Amino acid sequence: MKNTDGKKRKLIIFIAAAAIVAAGIAAAIIFGGGAYREHIKNKVLSYEQETDENGIAVDMSDNPYFASKQPGYFYRNPEVIRYYSGVTDTNRHATVILPNDYDENKEYPVLYLLHGLDGSHRTWINKDADIIIHNLNYFYDVPDMIVVLPNSEVNEKEDADNLPIEERIEVYDKTEEDLVNYLMPYIEENYPVKKGRENTAIAGNSMGGRNTMYIAFKHQDMFGYVGVFSAASVLEGESRQSVMKPLLEDLVIDRKYGGFNLLMLCVGRQDDVCGWVTYDLDEIMREKNIDHIFYDVEGGHQNTVWQNALYNFGRRLFTE
């Protein structure tokens, strides 16, 4: 009797579980793929994200949606590419995030997103950049875009971790030459990207923020959207000394282009690594009347700050 009762209980549990699964499938069918997606979208948009007077979402610590995959939506896996670089005379790697409904017959604007020290072309994926970008498109009508994640460890091994700090900085500072002369031409040749500064953005955190500042101000003809997140030292005359040689002598806007479509600075208030750089840049830009957005958030030199920055930067990309 005991064995029979046990078998009955197992059968009942199995039937109940099967019924739940069947009910879920039936609900999805009845609800419909499009209707279900709309339900999820309304749920996401119903979250009341607080913003400041400039529309910046400063505190996203309780937002459960912006960096999480949502049910019913497709998230394309990023792909790793190889391209030749004359800087190192080797084939190098980068990661490409394509739109979920990518179509080779369409053209897309492009964002180049640079990582910080100890990073690689995979680092921003570890920060859920692909999910953040896809959600911005799904839920906030940000245009489809191609996002390229370079590897700023620009040497033969793509590895600078064991080098002295001065040599590591030199390796990272080769990013400009590698990006402009080799990676960007490869992307433009192999992907249907829109060209021109109004269709090209660059952003980065820490060392990536340093190189973003340098590349953007040096090539104002190429980049219309610029995001600088917790930048490492980049400008001559900053308020504190650094082991890093300045890449820019001054901040000068090319009159031919009249400034950037978007220039955004973000930093964590408790950033004791290089937080002062971003505050210096904001002050200098205000003194020079360089149009930009600056905001700071709770946090140090950390991923939550940079995820927040990517969200706010992404909300404003390619809107003009």
C-alpha positions, -999 to +999 in steps of 0.1 A: +000+000+000+028+024+008+044+019-025+011+023-043+004+055-024+038+068-033+033+062-069-001+079-068+015+110-052+042+111-078+016+108-106-005+136-091+025+158-088+035+151-124+000+158-137-002+190-117+032+202-130+022+193-166-011+212-161+008+243-149+031+241-179+002+236-203-016+265-188+014+287-192+017+278-228-020+282-234-019+317-217+010+327-239-009+316-270-041+332-259-024+364-249-005+365-281+032+373-287+026+409-296+001+415-268+024+399-243+053+420-254+030+451-251+020+440-216+057+437-206+065+471-222+037+488-203+050+472-171+085+485-177+072+520-186+049+521-155+080+521-133+083+557-121+120+565-125+129+597-108+149+623-128+165+656-121+157+689-137+176+679-168+158+646-172+188+626-159+180+594-140+205+600-112+195+571-089+187+538-107+196+515-078+160+503-074+152+502-111+146+464-119+143+468-156+169+489-174+198+463-172+177+431-172+164+410-200+126+412-202+104+381-210+090+380-245+118+400-260+147+387-281+183+397-271+208+390-298+241+376-286+271+399-293+297+387-318+335+389-316+353+400-348+389+400-359+405+428-379+440+437-390+457+466-372+489+482-385+495+496-350+505+461-338+508+444-372+485+417-359+448+407-361+430+422-332+396+415-315+365+436-309+330+429-299+300+440-320+264+444-306+239+443-335+203+454-333+178+427-324+162+429-358+194+435-377+190+438-415+220+440-438+199+461-461+195+489-436+220+514-423+226+521-387+244+547-366+273+534-345+286+538-310+322+530-301+323+521-264+357+520-247+366+500-215+389+509-186+421+496-172+424+458-170+396+455-195+391+440-229+366+439-257+344+418-235+343+441-204+312+461-213+293+429-220+301+420-183+284+453-175+253+443-195+258+470-221+241+448-247+210+444-225+209+481-217+212+491-253+185+467-265+161+478-237+166+514-247+155+505-282+126+483-271+111+506-244+123+541-250+123+544-288+161+550-290+171+543-326+186+510-336+224+512-336+255+491-339+277+492-308+314+483-312+335+474-282+372+478-290+401+463-270+423+491-258+451+469-248+468+477-281+498+455-282+506+422-299+492+400-271+462+423-263+474+420-228+491+448-208+482+435-173+518+427-162+534+458-176+546+487-154+519+514-151+537+538-174+540+512-202+503+502-197+492+538-202+513+539-234+496+508-247+461+522-240+470+555-256+474+538-289+437+533-290+432+565-310+454+553-339+440+518-338+404+529-337+405+557-363+428+541-388+419+504-386+388+494-366+365+521-379+374+514-415+368+477-409+334+483-394+324+507-422+335+481-448+318+451-432+287+465-416+259+488-429+267+518-408+257+554-414+287+577-418+293+612-406+296+627-371+258+630-367+257+592-369+288+583-349+292+583-311+321+574-287+320+568-250+341+552-223+348+548-187+381+555-167+410+550-192+383+546-218+370+580-207+405+595-211+408+582-246+372+592-255+380+628-246+412+627-266+397+610-297+365+632-297+383+665-294+410+655-319+385+643-344+355+666-341+347+660-377+341+623-370+321+622-337+290+640-328+281+623-296+305+619-267+301+602-233+329+606-207+324+584-176+348+587-146+376+597-169+413+592-161+435+622-163+436+636-199+441+674-198+471+696-191+466+718-161+442+696-141+440+703-104+460+672-094+492+656-107+490+622-124+514+596-137+496+600-170+509+624-196+482+648-208+467+639-242+451+674-246+467+707-240+434+725-240+397+720-247+390+738-280+358+735-300+362+735-338+341+764-350+334+745-382+313+721-363+302+743-334+304+717-307+290+683-302+254+671-306+259+656-271+288+658-247+280+641-214+301+638-182+292+614-154+311+604-122+306+587-089+306+611-059+328+587-039+352+580-067+386+582-050+405+568-080+402+596-105+369+613-098+384+647-095+392+646-133+355+647-143+348+676-118+378+695-133+365+689-169+331+702-159+345+733-144+368+740-174+339+734-199+317+758-180+345+784-180+349+780-218+311+779-224+314+744-239+279+730-241+277+698-221+258+678-195+274+670-162+260+650-133+273+629-105+258+599-087+262+579-056+291+554-059+328+551-065+348+540-095+324+511-102+301+494-126+268+508-113+280+543-120+289+534-156+257+514-162+238+545-151+259+567-174+254+544-204+216+544-198+214+582-196+239+587-225+220+561-246+186+578-240+200+608-259+218+592-288+211+599-324+180+620-316+190+650-337 
